[in-house]
């Protein structure tokens, strides 16, 4: 089955999302970071997303020089269940001034797995990926990602999603010459969403923003 037919076989849907625009949003094109939450934030209440991650950082007053889009996955679904990205992409390019060469995808836990899965379906759309403690996504079709820079993180003491799940993805991507770097967080458990609020140790935003989509 081709990549295109795999995507077409999914139901096309629109997910609600939070939007953050830079304070001085004006007549220029902006990079976009799309943030995918974990399984506990599924549903139909966007306020749930503000409990951790990028939406929490924004809610606490952190300011960024890029647009942030935080969609919400419905109850009982994974980020890979339905075709939500294409409708979102079309809406974003229509409504906002975005730099389509600088679209980034990041997520934590179920959202980290979603980063891998969504990018496998749309490898031509993303400039860089940052999956944290990625859950549920396997290594099938992972070589679709071998031209996208990826920085992934996982804690050694994660008892929710074993670090072996990230190790297998990293090894599979390296086997097809993927551009992936892996930061192992010693003595850290599953709650590594602090990476979105603490740029002192690992500035994942600066890293993402230095990349542009390869044509």
NUMI-74206 format. One record per residue: x, y, z of N, C-alpha, C in turn; residue number from 0. Coordinates in pm, 1 decimal. Layout:
// residues N
X_Y_Z_X_Y_Z_X_Y_Z_NUM;
...
END
This chain:
// residues 215
85.3_-119.5_0.0_0.0_0.0_0.0_88.5_124.0_0.0_0;
57.7_219.8_-81.3_139.0_339.9_-91.6_114.0_430.5_28.8_1;
208.5_522.4_50.9_193.4_620.7_159.0_64.8_699.2_141.4_2;
36.5_741.1_16.2_-82.0_823.3_-8.6_-210.2_746.7_21.9_3;
-216.9_620.6_-19.0_-339.4_544.3_4.2_-358.3_511.6_151.2_4;
-246.3_497.6_225.8_-257.9_475.6_369.7_-322.2_597.2_436.5_5;
-282.7_715.2_395.0_-339.1_836.8_452.7_-485.7_851.1_413.9_6;
-517.5_820.4_287.7_-655.1_833.7_240.4_-750.1_737.6_310.1_7;
-697.4_624.7_359.4_-784.5_525.3_422.2_-834.6_570.0_559.5_8;
-777.0_677.2_613.3_-820.6_729.1_742.6_-932.7_831.3_722.3_9;
-1019.3_840.8_821.5_-1127.8_938.8_817.2_-1070.5_1079.1_833.9_10;
-1109.9_1171.5_746.5_-1062.2_1309.6_755.7_-1150.1_1386.8_853.6_11;
-1086.8_1450.5_950.3_-1160.3_1519.2_1057.0_-1092.1_1651.1_1090.3_12;
-1165.3_1738.1_1159.4_-1107.5_1861.5_1212.0_-1104.2_1852.6_1364.1_13;
-988.4_1875.2_1420.4_-974.5_1877.7_1564.9_-970.8_2023.4_1612.0_14;
-1034.8_2050.9_1725.4_-1023.2_2182.8_1785.9_-879.5_2203.3_1834.2_15;
-837.8_2328.6_1843.1_-699.9_2353.8_1884.7_-686.4_2490.2_1951.1_16;
-584.8_2501.7_2034.1_-544.1_2630.1_2090.8_-446.1_2697.0_1995.0_17;
-450.8_2829.8_1988.6_-358.9_2906.7_1904.1_-284.2_3007.6_1990.2_18;
-154.4_3011.9_1972.8_-74.1_3119.3_2031.7_-8.7_3196.2_1918.1_19;
-26.3_3328.2_1917.7_39.4_3414.4_1821.1_141.4_3502.2_1893.0_20;
258.4_3523.8_1833.0_357.5_3611.9_1896.0_298.2_3748.6_1928.3_21;
351.2_3811.0_2031.1_295.3_3936.8_2082.0_286.7_4044.0_1973.6_22;
388.9_4052.1_1891.2_390.8_4154.2_1786.1_359.4_4093.3_1649.0_23;
266.1_3999.4_1648.0_225.5_3932.0_1523.5_193.2_4036.2_1417.6_24;
259.8_4028.4_1303.3_247.3_4132.6_1202.1_262.3_4074.4_1062.2_25;
289.0_4162.0_966.1_291.8_4122.3_825.6_422.7_4055.0_788.1_26;
441.7_3937.0_839.0_555.3_3855.2_796.8_519.0_3709.6_821.3_27;
599.3_3619.6_768.9_571.1_3477.3_786.5_640.6_3425.8_912.0_28;
566.9_3345.4_988.5_618.4_3294.5_1115.4_639.0_3143.4_1110.7_29;
740.3_3094.6_1184.4_750.2_2950.4_1204.8_631.4_2902.5_1288.5_30;
600.2_2774.4_1277.3_488.1_2715.1_1352.6_536.1_2589.0_1423.2_31;
509.0_2581.7_1552.6_531.4_2457.6_1627.0_394.9_2399.1_1661.4_32;
372.8_2276.3_1618.1_250.3_2203.4_1650.6_282.9_2108.8_1766.5_33;
204.7_2121.8_1872.9_228.7_2045.5_1995.7_119.8_1940.2_2013.5_34;
161.4_1814.9_2037.8_67.3_1704.0_2057.5_72.2_1657.6_2203.6_35;
-41.5_1664.6_2270.3_-50.7_1628.6_2412.5_-49.9_1476.3_2433.0_36;
-44.4_1439.2_2560.6_-48.6_1298.9_2598.7_-190.8_1248.0_2617.8_37;
-204.4_1120.5_2652.3_-335.1_1052.9_2653.1_-433.2_1111.4_2754.4_38;
-383.7_1165.9_2865.9_-474.1_1216.3_2970.4_-545.5_1344.8_2929.9_39;
-502.1_1409.0_2824.2_-563.4_1535.3_2782.4_-658.4_1519.4_2664.1_40;
-690.2_1396.1_2629.7_-788.9_1374.9_2523.7_-927.2_1420.5_2570.1_41;
-1013.7_1453.9_2473.0_-1149.8_1494.0_2507.4_-1196.3_1609.7_2422.6_42;
-1281.6_1693.9_2482.8_-1335.3_1810.0_2409.8_-1331.1_1936.7_2495.1_43;
-1230.7_1943.6_2581.4_-1210.5_2061.1_2666.6_-1066.8_2108.4_2647.7_44;
-1049.8_2214.4_2569.9_-915.3_2262.7_2539.0_-839.4_2310.0_2662.1_45;
-910.9_2346.6_2767.6_-842.7_2391.7_2889.7_-759.1_2281.8_2953.8_46;
-794.1_2155.3_2927.4_-715.9_2043.6_2981.4_-570.8_2051.0_2934.4_47;
-551.3_2104.7_2814.0_-417.5_2107.7_2755.2_-321.3_2196.1_2832.6_48;
-376.6_2286.9_2913.7_-291.9_2382.9_2985.2_-231.3_2325.8_3113.4_49;
-254.5_2197.6_3139.3_-202.6_2137.3_3262.2_-52.3_2110.2_3254.6_50;
0.3_2090.5_3135.0_145.4_2073.7_3118.7_183.3_2098.2_2973.2_51;
314.5_2102.0_2949.3_362.8_2115.9_2812.3_362.6_2259.7_2762.3_52;
367.0_2274.0_2631.0_370.9_2407.1_2570.0_249.6_2492.4_2606.4_53;
126.4_2438.5_2607.7_12.6_2521.5_2647.5_24.5_2575.1_2790.6_54;
83.2_2496.8_2879.5_104.1_2543.3_3017.4_206.2_2657.7_3019.6_55;
314.1_2642.3_2944.2_415.6_2747.4_2937.9_354.1_2878.9_2890.0_56;
269.7_2869.5_2788.9_202.9_2988.7_2734.4_105.6_3045.7_2837.4_57;
30.4_2957.7_2903.6_-68.2_3000.9_3002.7_-0.6_3072.4_3120.1_58;
124.4_3034.9_3148.9_199.9_3097.6_3257.6_266.4_3228.0_3213.4_59;
250.0_3264.2_3086.7_301.4_3392.7_3040.8_429.3_3388.2_2959.9_60;
478.5_3267.4_2932.7_599.6_3257.6_2851.6_569.4_3307.7_2709.6_61;
661.7_3385.1_2653.5_640.5_3441.1_2519.7_736.4_3377.1_2419.6_62;
687.6_3361.4_2296.8_766.5_3298.6_2191.7_757.6_3379.7_2063.6_63;
856.5_3360.5_1977.3_860.1_3429.4_1848.5_811.5_3337.5_1736.1_64;
724.7_3245.4_1770.3_667.4_3155.1_1670.7_522.2_3129.1_1706.9_65;
447.1_3081.9_1610.6_307.5_3044.2_1633.5_305.4_2904.6_1695.8_66;
217.6_2884.3_1792.6_200.5_2751.8_1853.9_57.6_2705.4_1830.2_67;
44.4_2586.2_1777.9_-86.0_2524.3_1754.7_-92.7_2396.6_1837.4_68;
-194.2_2387.4_1923.1_-208.5_2271.4_2012.8_-345.2_2206.9_1990.3_69;
-352.9_2108.5_1900.3_-481.0_2040.7_1876.9_-514.7_1946.2_1991.5_70;
-643.2_1907.8_1999.1_-686.7_1812.5_2102.2_-741.5_1687.2_2035.7_71;
-683.7_1575.5_2075.7_-726.1_1445.1_2024.7_-851.4_1399.9_2101.0_72;
-953.2_1347.4_2032.1_-1075.5_1303.0_2100.9_-1051.4_1181.7_2191.1_73;
-1142.4_1163.2_2284.4_-1138.2_1044.8_2371.0_-1135.8_917.8_2286.9_74;
-1058.6_821.2_2331.6_-1057.2_690.2_2266.6_-978.5_683.4_2137.2_75;
-914.0_792.2_2098.3_-837.4_794.7_1972.8_-689.3_812.7_2002.5_76;
-606.9_776.3_1904.3_-465.1_810.0_1904.1_-444.0_916.4_1797.1_77;
-326.6_977.3_1798.1_-296.9_1077.3_1695.8_-290.3_1015.9_1556.5_78;
-276.0_884.1_1551.0_-266.5_814.3_1422.3_-400.0_758.3_1374.7_79;
-507.1_773.8_1454.5_-634.5_709.3_1422.1_-702.0_772.0_1300.7_80;
-701.5_904.8_1295.7_-774.9_977.3_1192.2_-682.6_1071.7_1116.1_81;
-728.5_1117.3_1001.2_-652.5_1212.1_920.6_-691.7_1354.8_959.9_82;
-626.2_1406.9_1061.9_-656.6_1541.1_1112.8_-554.6_1644.8_1067.3_83;
-434.9_1599.1_1028.1_-330.0_1695.9_999.3_-356.0_1774.1_870.2_84;
-398.7_1708.1_765.5_-419.1_1779.8_639.2_-523.6_1890.9_650.6_85;
-641.7_1865.9_711.1_-736.3_1975.7_729.9_-678.5_2089.3_814.9_86;
-601.2_2053.0_917.2_-539.6_2156.1_1001.7_-438.9_2238.0_921.0_87;
-355.7_2171.1_843.9_-254.3_2239.8_763.8_-319.4_2338.3_666.9_88;
-424.9_2294.5_601.3_-495.3_2382.3_507.2_-554.0_2503.8_578.4_89;
-609.4_2480.7_696.7_-668.4_2591.0_772.0_-561.1_2690.0_818.8_90;
-448.6_2638.9_864.8_-341.7_2726.3_913.1_-284.4_2811.5_800.9_91;
-261.3_2750.0_685.4_-203.1_2825.8_574.1_-302.7_2929.0_521.7_92;
-431.7_2905.4_543.4_-534.4_2998.5_498.3_-553.2_3114.6_597.0_93;
-546.2_3085.6_727.5_-582.6_3184.8_828.9_-464.0_3264.2_882.8_94;
-344.3_3205.0_880.2_-230.8_3268.6_947.1_-114.2_3286.6_850.2_95;
-26.9_3378.8_885.6_92.4_3403.7_804.9_201.8_3309.8_853.2_96;
215.2_3196.7_789.3_310.5_3095.9_834.2_416.2_3068.3_727.4_97;
533.3_3034.0_776.3_643.5_2993.9_689.6_634.8_2842.6_672.2_98;
588.9_2798.5_557.3_566.0_2654.8_536.8_696.1_2575.0_529.0_99;
809.8_2643.0_524.4_939.1_2574.1_531.4_987.4_2557.7_675.1_100;
909.8_2611.5_770.3_951.1_2604.5_911.2_832.1_2563.7_997.7_101;
781.7_2444.9_970.1_675.0_2384.8_1051.6_737.0_2269.5_1129.1_102;
715.0_2269.7_1260.3_778.5_2172.5_1349.1_671.8_2096.7_1427.2_103;
706.4_1974.7_1464.8_612.1_1889.5_1537.4_680.0_1836.2_1662.6_104;
612.8_1854.4_1776.1_664.3_1802.8_1902.1_548.3_1746.9_1984.0_105;
578.8_1658.4_2076.3_474.2_1601.2_2160.7_533.8_1513.1_2267.7_106;
450.7_1481.1_2367.5_497.3_1405.8_2482.9_410.3_1282.6_2503.6_107;
473.2_1169.3_2535.5_404.9_1042.9_2563.7_322.6_997.7_2442.1_108;
190.1_990.0_2452.6_109.6_957.2_2334.8_134.6_1058.3_2223.4_109;
158.5_1184.4_2263.2_190.7_1287.7_2165.2_327.4_1267.1_2102.0_110;
421.5_1212.6_2178.5_552.7_1180.2_2122.5_542.1_1072.0_2016.6_111;
460.3_970.0_2046.0_433.7_868.1_1944.9_363.3_927.1_1824.4_112;
273.0_1022.1_1852.8_201.3_1089.6_1744.7_294.1_1166.7_1653.0_113;
400.3_1224.1_1709.6_498.1_1295.7_1627.2_554.4_1202.3_1520.4_114;
596.0_1083.1_1562.5_649.2_986.5_1466.9_542.7_946.7_1364.4_115;
422.9_914.2_1411.8_319.2_862.7_1322.4_271.2_966.1_1221.2_116;
245.8_1088.3_1267.6_196.7_1192.6_1177.9_303.6_1229.0_1075.7_117;
428.9_1237.3_1121.2_537.1_1271.2_1028.6_560.7_1160.0_925.9_118;
536.5_1035.6_963.9_547.8_926.4_865.6_448.6_945.0_751.5_119;
328.5_994.2_784.2_225.7_1016.5_682.4_251.4_1142.9_600.9_120;
324.3_1239.5_660.1_344.2_1370.2_594.1_490.4_1414.2_604.4_121;
583.8_1332.6_557.8_725.3_1365.6_577.7_771.3_1489.4_501.7_122;
691.1_1533.2_405.8_728.4_1651.2_326.1_686.7_1782.4_391.8_123;
621.9_1776.4_507.0_566.7_1897.8_567.9_652.7_1955.7_680.6_124;
741.5_1875.6_739.9_806.5_1918.6_863.9_954.8_1947.7_846.7_125;
1000.2_2052.8_917.0_1141.0_2091.0_914.7_1221.5_2018.9_1022.9_126;
1155.7_1981.7_1133.2_1222.7_1909.8_1242.4_1117.6_1854.7_1337.6_127;
1157.4_1751.8_1413.6_1066.9_1684.5_1506.6_1133.6_1672.5_1643.5_128;
1052.9_1691.7_1750.7_1102.7_1668.8_1886.9_1001.0_1584.1_1963.3_129;
1014.3_1450.2_1958.4_925.5_1362.0_2034.8_983.2_1333.0_2173.7_130;
899.8_1344.7_2276.3_942.1_1315.6_2412.9_874.6_1187.1_2460.4_131;
953.4_1096.8_2518.2_906.5_967.5_2574.2_794.0_907.5_2489.1_132;
823.1_888.3_2361.4_721.2_849.8_2262.8_661.0_712.0_2291.4_133;
528.7_711.7_2295.7_453.7_590.1_2323.7_372.5_548.3_2201.7_134;
360.5_419.5_2181.2_264.7_357.3_2087.5_311.6_349.9_1942.5_135;
394.9_440.9_1899.0_440.0_436.5_1760.2_548.6_330.9_1745.0_136;
534.7_244.7_1645.2_635.6_142.0_1620.4_739.2_188.5_1519.7_137;
813.0_93.5_1465.2_919.3_127.3_1370.5_876.8_107.7_1225.1_138;
749.8_67.8_1201.2_704.3_50.6_1064.2_712.1_184.8_990.1_139;
759.4_183.5_869.1_769.2_300.8_780.5_855.7_412.6_839.4_140;
935.7_381.2_939.3_1010.6_487.5_1005.7_1114.1_550.6_913.4_141;
1155.2_477.9_809.8_1252.2_534.5_715.7_1192.2_647.1_632.0_142;
1059.7_665.8_638.2_999.0_784.6_577.2_1056.3_913.0_637.7_143;
1111.8_901.5_758.2_1157.5_1018.3_832.2_1306.7_1045.3_816.4_144;
1373.4_971.4_729.6_1520.0_979.0_732.0_1577.2_1110.4_680.4_145;
1493.2_1199.7_625.7_1542.3_1330.7_582.5_1501.2_1444.3_676.8_146;
1437.0_1409.1_788.6_1391.6_1510.9_884.2_1479.6_1505.9_1009.5_147;
1541.5_1618.1_1048.8_1617.5_1618.6_1174.8_1524.4_1591.9_1293.6_148;
1568.1_1502.3_1380.6_1487.0_1462.8_1496.6_1574.8_1468.0_1620.9_149;
1518.5_1524.5_1727.5_1583.4_1520.4_1859.3_1482.8_1459.9_1955.2_150;
1512.9_1341.2_2005.1_1419.4_1271.2_2093.0_1479.4_1254.2_2232.4_151;
1390.7_1250.4_2331.8_1430.6_1242.6_2472.5_1355.0_1128.1_2541.2_152;
1420.1_1066.4_2640.3_1350.6_965.2_2720.9_1424.7_950.5_2853.4_153;
1349.3_931.5_2961.3_1408.0_910.8_3093.5_1439.0_765.0_3119.6_154;
1549.8_740.6_3188.7_1589.7_601.8_3216.9_1494.6_533.3_3315.2_155;
1424.5_613.3_3397.2_1335.8_556.1_3499.4_1188.8_569.3_3460.2_156;
1161.8_575.1_3331.9_1023.0_585.5_3283.3_956.9_449.2_3294.5_157;
859.7_437.7_3387.3_789.7_310.0_3406.9_652.6_310.0_3339.0_158;
621.3_416.3_3265.5_497.4_422.4_3188.0_524.7_380.9_3043.4_159;
625.8_443.1_2985.2_671.8_405.5_2850.6_819.7_368.9_2862.6_160;
853.4_242.5_2851.1_993.5_202.3_2866.7_1084.1_272.2_2765.6_161;
1203.5_306.9_2810.3_1298.4_373.5_2722.3_1332.6_288.5_2600.1_162;
1313.1_157.7_2613.5_1340.4_67.1_2500.3_1255.9_102.2_2377.6_163;
1139.3_164.4_2399.9_1055.0_202.4_2286.3_1122.1_310.4_2201.9_164;
1191.1_402.9_2267.7_1264.7_504.4_2192.2_1392.8_446.5_2133.6_165;
1459.9_362.4_2209.2_1582.8_299.1_2158.8_1556.2_226.4_2027.3_166;
1445.0_153.5_2019.2_1415.2_77.7_1896.9_1392.3_170.6_1778.3_167;
1326.0_284.0_1802.2_1302.5_380.3_1693.8_1433.8_442.8_1647.6_168;
1516.7_480.4_1743.8_1644.7_542.2_1710.2_1730.5_445.9_1628.6_169;
1737.3_321.7_1673.0_1818.9_222.8_1601.1_1765.6_198.0_1460.1_170;
1631.8_191.0_1447.8_1572.1_166.0_1316.0_1598.7_283.3_1221.3_171;
1592.3_404.5_1273.5_1616.7_521.6_1188.4_1764.3_533.0_1150.2_172;
1850.9_504.4_1244.2_1993.9_509.2_1213.1_2029.9_406.0_1107.0_173;
1958.6_293.6_1107.6_1984.3_188.8_1009.2_1951.8_233.7_867.6_174;
1863.2_333.1_853.6_1835.2_386.9_719.2_1887.0_530.7_708.0_175;
1996.9_557.0_780.7_2069.5_684.2_771.9_1985.3_804.4_812.9_176;
1896.6_785.2_909.2_1816.5_895.9_959.1_1898.7_994.5_1040.1_177;
1852.0_1118.5_1044.8_1920.0_1226.6_1116.2_1853.3_1242.0_1252.6_178;
1891.9_1156.1_1346.8_1826.3_1156.3_1477.6_1929.7_1163.4_1588.9_179;
1905.2_1250.2_1687.3_1987.7_1252.6_1807.2_1900.2_1217.6_1926.8_180;
1959.7_1144.9_2020.0_1884.7_1086.7_2131.3_1948.8_1132.3_2261.7_181;
1872.6_1204.1_2343.6_1919.2_1245.8_2475.4_1853.8_1158.5_2581.0_182;
1937.2_1083.0_2650.5_1890.4_997.0_2759.3_1896.1_1078.0_2888.9_183;
1781.6_1090.1_2956.2_1773.5_1168.6_3079.3_1787.6_1074.3_3198.9_184;
1904.7_1073.0_3257.6_1935.5_982.6_3368.4_1846.8_1011.5_3489.6_185;
1794.0_904.9_3547.6_1713.0_912.4_3669.6_1583.0_990.4_3653.5_186;
1540.3_1013.2_3530.7_1413.3_1081.8_3505.7_1304.9_979.3_3474.5_187;
1183.7_1007.1_3521.8_1070.8_919.5_3493.4_996.4_963.2_3368.6_188;
863.5_943.6_3371.7_783.2_973.8_3253.2_754.6_1123.3_3239.5_189;
758.3_1196.0_3351.3_718.2_1337.2_3349.2_828.2_1431.3_3302.9_190;
866.8_1420.8_3176.3_975.4_1505.7_3126.4_922.2_1625.9_3047.5_191;
793.3_1658.5_3070.8_735.9_1773.9_3001.2_795.5_1906.9_3048.5_192;
878.2_1904.4_3153.0_949.1_2025.9_3195.7_1038.5_2079.9_3084.8_193;
1071.5_1995.9_2988.2_1155.0_2040.6_2875.9_1091.3_2156.7_2799.1_194;
957.5_2166.4_2804.5_888.8_2274.8_2734.1_898.3_2408.7_2807.4_195;
930.0_2404.3_2936.8_933.3_2527.7_3015.6_1073.3_2567.9_3058.7_196;
1168.5_2479.6_3041.6_1305.0_2506.2_3087.9_1400.6_2500.2_2969.2_197;
1437.6_2617.9_2917.9_1529.8_2621.9_2804.3_1676.5_2629.9_2847.2_198;
1701.6_2630.9_2976.5_1839.2_2646.4_3023.2_1922.6_2521.3_2998.1_199;
1863.0_2405.3_3017.7_1938.2_2281.4_3000.3_1935.1_2233.3_2855.6_200;
1814.9_2227.0_2798.6_1797.9_2184.5_2659.7_1700.8_2281.6_2592.3_201;
1752.8_2364.6_2502.9_1665.7_2461.2_2434.7_1610.4_2396.5_2308.1_202;
1500.7_2323.5_2324.6_1444.0_2251.1_2210.2_1386.0_2346.2_2106.3_203;
1342.8_2464.0_2148.5_1286.0_2559.9_2052.6_1395.3_2616.4_1962.6_204;
1505.0_2657.3_2022.8_1616.9_2709.7_1944.0_1665.2_2604.9_1845.2_205;
1671.2_2480.0_1890.3_1715.5_2371.2_1801.9_1619.2_2354.0_1685.0_206;
1489.3_2349.9_1712.9_1392.1_2333.6_1604.7_1402.2_2446.8_1504.1_207;
1405.8_2568.9_1555.7_1395.2_2686.7_1469.7_1514.7_2704.3_1376.4_208;
1625.5_2640.1_1406.8_1741.5_2655.3_1317.9_1727.5_2569.2_1191.3_209;
1628.5_2482.7_1189.6_1609.7_2394.5_1073.9_1504.0_2448.2_978.5_210;
1528.2_2428.5_852.9_1428.8_2456.7_748.9_1401.2_2329.5_671.3_211;
1280.8_2318.8_619.3_1240.6_2198.9_546.4_1332.3_2176.8_426.6_212;
1372.9_2052.5_409.0_1457.2_2018.2_295.5_1369.8_1988.1_174.2_213;
1403.8_2046.2_61.2_1324.1_2026.7_-60.2_1386.1_1917.5_-147.0_214;
END
